[in-house]
Amino acid sequence: ILLKMKIIKNIFELNKAINNYNNVGFVPTMGGIHKGHASLIKISQRKKLNTIVSIFVNPTQFNKKKDFDSYPRNIKKDIQILKKLKVDFLFLPNVKELYMKKMKKFNLKKSEKILCAKFRVGHFEGVLNVMNRLLSLIKSKHVFMGEKDFQQYFLIKKILGKKYKINIISCPTIRDKNKIAISTRNKLLNKDSIKKASCIAKELLNLKKNLDLKKLKMRVNLLKLKTYFEKMYKVKFDYLELRDEKNLKLKNFKSKCRIFIAYTISNVRLIDNF
């Protein structure tokens, strides 16, 4: 039985440490470990899996170098939290280690260039690229991902879940008491921005509760709401859309729907879905 978290820095150590990936649960992160990550780890542990967390701030998924440089990092604090959570393994590769091998790059289809993929050109290609590399090394059958980044989960499940024949498990979004989805980026918000983001989240949670799919007026309402939010809270929206959960389509809803949003508030871009 592993009692102490093992920190793994390279591929050689990884292969030595884990010889049976069938009973391993994998939680990929970019660090800044918070309650959202903790919930993924706990779900993996409840399934009686040895849990491996990776921390890697992936340069290829940032649109601006400035964003990559300013991304909150605190590896010491992360290690402390992960030890308290009784994580079995922590994988800390560097860029050279992870990008050493030449691997096929992913290109999104035109139909997939929606939501964040439309506004952050190359972002998901970068995400798929790094996840492909991580999954080729960490051959876990169970990968846990948060629903806050629903489009990310959707694409990884569709493209890489199929490729590696693995179980990509979506886990509910964890929210602060102010109803904002917990994210590492929240550290960059000031008090005023937190207040505004909280109002937006609460209104949309309320709207979702009263969502009647027969009301196709919903799309018109969302357009009005977007204008209202922008005026009221001085934020800039990339999108506020209702989409089918199964295929992310905008209409002909066959299954459950989600309201997807992305907006910028005091230079911080927030995403969420309800």
N, C-alpha and C positions, 0 to 999 in steps of 0.2 A: 504493500500500500504506500502510495506517495503521500507524504505528510507535508513536504515543503515544496513550494513552487519552484519548478526548474526553469531557469532563464536560458533560452537557446538563441545563439547569435548567428549561427550559419547552418547551411543545408547539411553538412556532414554531421553536426551535433543533432540535428533534427532527426535524421535517419537512424542515428544511434539510440536516441531517447525513445522514439515511438516505433514499436515494431508491429503493433496491431491497430490499424486505423478503424476497424469495424466498431470499436467501442469508444471512439473519440468524437466529441462534439466540438465544432470549430466556430469561434466568434471573431470575425475579422473587424478590426477597428483602425482608426487613425489617431488613437490616443485620446487624451482629454477625457478619461474614463468617468462616466456619470451614471446616474440611476437607470438610464435607458440601457446602457451596456450591461449594468449589473443584472437587470431583469433577463437579458438574453442568457447570461452566464447561469443564472439560477434555473432557467427553463432547461438548459442543457444538463445541469447537475441533477435536476428532478428526474430526468430520464436515465439516471445512473450512468452517465457518460463521463469519461475522463475529459476534462475541458481544456482546450488550447485556445488562447487568445493571441492574436497577432496585433502588433502596433507598427504601423508603417504609414507615414504621411507620403502619399503617392504623388510625385511631381507631375505625372502625365495627365492627371485629371483636373488640374487647375488651369483656368483660362488666363489668369494673370499671375506673373511671377510674384507680384506684390501680395496677392492673396495667399500664395504658398508660403511666402516668408512670414506673413503675419498670423498664420494659422496657430492657434494656441497649443503650445507643447509644454508638458511638465512630466518628463519620464519618471523622475523620482517619486512624485506624488502618485502617478499611475501604478507604479510597482507596489507601493504601500497598499493602495486600494485593492489591487488584484490579490495580494497576499491575504488580506483580510477576508476576501471573498472565497478563499481556499481554491483558487484556480490551480490546476495541475501544471500546465506549461504556459510559458510566455515566449512567443517567437518575435525576435527583434532584428529582422534582417536590415541590411543597408541597401542603398540604391544599386550599388555595384553587384552585390550578391543576387539580388532579385532580377536584375535586368541583364545578367551575364549571358544567358542563353537566348539565342534568336528564336522567337516564337511568332506564329501567325498573328497578324493584327486583325482587329475586328472593325468592320464598318457597319454602321446602322443603315437599315433600309429607309427609303424615303418615308414610308408609313410610320416608322418608329421615331422620326424626328419631330416629336410632339413634346408638349410640356417643357421640362427643363432641357431636353435634348435640342429643342428649337432655339433656346436662349443661351445655352452654354455649349457652343460648338466644340465638339471633340471631347467633352467631359465624360460621357458614358463610354466612349471608345477607350479612354484612359482607365476608367473603372473596370471595364471588361478585360482589358489588357492585364492589369495588375491582379485581378481575381483569377484569371486564367493561370497566371504564374503561381499564385498562392495555392490554388487547388491542385495544380500538377505536383506540388511539393507536399502539401498537407492532404493526404488522400482520404480525409474523413468522409464518412457516408452521411453525416448530418451537419448542415451549416445553418447557423441561426442569424437572422437579419431582422432589423426593426422595420415596422410598417411606416415610420415617418418618412423614410426614403422609399416610398412605394414603387416609384418608377425604376429605381435601382434594383430593388428586390425582384420586380417583374422581369426586367431584362436578364438579370443573372440566372433566375430560375428558368426562363425560356431558352436562353442560349447555352449557359454553362451547366445548368442542372441536367439538361438533355445530354450534353457532350460527355459529362463525367458520370452520368446515371446516379446522381446523388440527390438527397433529400434537402431542398432549400426550404427552411421552415420560417414562415413569417411570424413575428411576435408583435403584440399590440404596442402602440405608441405610448410612452410614459410621459405624463404631463406634470408640470409644476402645479402648486396650489393655485397659481394665477391662470392655469389652463394652457400656458404656452408649452408646446412640445419641447421636451428637454433636448438640447443640442449643445455641442462644444462651442458653437458660434455665439451662443447666448451670453458668453463671458464678455463679448465685445459690445454688448448693449448698455446704454446708460439708463437711469431710472425712468426717464420720460418715455424712452422707446419701449421699455418693458411694459409700461402702463398701456401704451397704444397697442402693442402686439397682443396683450392680454384681452383688450376689448375686442379686437378682430377675431381672436380665437373663440371667445365666448359667444359672439354673435353667430359665428359659423357652426359651432357645436349645437346651438339652439336651432338654427336653420335645418341642420341635418336631422335633428329629432323630429321636426315637423315636415320632413320631406315627403311629398306625395308625387310619386313618379308619373302619375297620370297628368299632372299639371306641367304641360310642356312649356308653360309660361316661365318655368324655372330658369331657363336660359336667359330670358329677358330680365328676370329678377336679379340674376347674378351680374348682368351687365350694369344694371342700375346700382347694385350694391358696390361693385368695383369703383364706379365713379364716386359714390358716396364715401367710401373708405379713403380714396385718394384725396378728396377735398377735406374731409373731416380730420384725418390723421397725418396729412402731408407725407404720404408714402407713395412709392411708385410700384405698380403691379406689373409683373410679366404676364401672369395669367390668373384667372379665377374661373374654373371650368368644372362641369359635372361630367364624369366619365364612368363607363362600365368597368367594374373591377376585374372582370375576366380577361378583357382584351384591350382595355384603355380606349375604347371607341367613344365618340362623342354622342352617338345616338343609337336607336334600336336597342334599348337597354334590355338585356336578357337576364342579367343577374343583378347582384347588389351594385349600388353606385357609390361613388365617392366624390366629394368636392375637393378639387386640387387647387392649391394656391402657391404662388411664389411672389414675394414682393421685397423691395429694398427699403429699409428704414435706417436712417442715419448711417448710410454706407455699408450696412450689414444686410446680406440677402438671406431671407428666411423662407423655408418651404414647409408645407404641412399638408395634411389631407384629413378629411372628416367622414 
